[in-house]
Amino acid sequence: MKLENLTVRRGQCPVVDGVDLTVAKGEFIGLIGPNGAGKTTLLRAALGLLPFEGQSSLASLPVAARARAAAFLPQGRDIAWPVGVADLVALGRGPHLAGAMTGADRAAVDHALDRMGLAGFRARQATALSGGEQARVLIARALAQDTPLLLADEPVAGLDPEAQLRCMQVFADLAAEGRGVVVAIHDLGLAARHCSRLVMLDKGRVVADGPPRAVLGAEHLAQVFHVRGYHAETPEGLVFQPIALVDRRY
């Protein structure tokens, strides 16, 4: 995915302001920033779901080709119909179907269920599951779409720690397989631990872009989030925790 000078306006006010961003194969990018920074708007505009100025390689594709190029997991988690979990996940195969489901389609659904630890849930009614379980089902639906690029908006919000770690590991594994993954995320600790690259937004602009430790440096944290943070290297990787507020006049 390549974005050039992407701008989204609300009236005359730019919500996303001249963003350039390229997502390469094998990258797991955490899109971070405070509430209102433009993360959701950027993802939706990149997919052509909002009017924008500038260029998006995804939005320039025909709709069917776009659906085969990128899966999108929106922030909202509404499941409208009381359908079985496997049937809901199978909706992710829609862009690939020319008729009835094939063996390859069913295998993709099974693989997505397994990856999200949902193999034992396949016959259960999706609307009868807990909120966290429903979130995992919707991630599985995006995985079943089997696209080179996955864009996810706050996919681990509200999940318990085990589910958060498992989901982030799944995304990291997808990147290791050569896919591009972009996740809008508020949990800076999870972003630092799992993402290979962070892109920090503030007021619609890219403030920092690079390795997690560099992006989560003291100046950026104070400028954008008004906090101080603690970093530590562990055998499992970088650990980061916001620890205190700083003067907003920094």
Secondary structure, 3 states (H helix, E strand, C coil): CEEEEEEEEECCEEEEEEEEEECCCCCEEEEECCCCCCHHHHHHHHCCCCCCEEEECCCCCCHHHHHHHEEEECCCCCCCCCCEHHHHHHHHHHHHCCCCCCHHHHHHHHHHHHHCCCHHHCCCEHHHCCHHHHHHHHHHHHHHCCCCEEEEECCCCCCCHHHHHHHHHHHHHHHHCCCEEEEECCCHHHHHHHCCEEEEEECCEEEEEECHHHHCCHHHHHHHHCEEEEEEEECCEEEEEEEEECCCCC
